[in-house]
Amino acid sequence: MKDLNYKCPKCGNTNYEIGEFRATGGAFSKIFDVQNQKFSTVTCTQCKYTEIYKAESSLLGNIFDFFTN
C-alpha cells in the first residue's frame, strides 16, 4: 500500500498503521458465518484514533472464507 498523506484529526500526529478486518453482511452470511464485508483501517500510532473504510471484497476470498470457517 502506498504512503498516505495522513494527519490524525484528533491529535495531529502523522504516523499511522494500516490494518483490515472482515465482517458479516446479512442473514445468509450470519447463518453460515461468512465474513463477506471487507474493511481497511488507518490507526494513529499516538492516540489510537481509527478510521474505517469499506474495501472491495473478492468472490474468491468469500468462497475461501466459507470453506475455512
Secondary structure, 3 states (H helix, E strand, C coil): CCCCCCCCCCCCCCCEEEEEEEECCCHHHHHCCCCCEEEEEEEECCCCCEEEEEECCCHHHHHHHHHHC
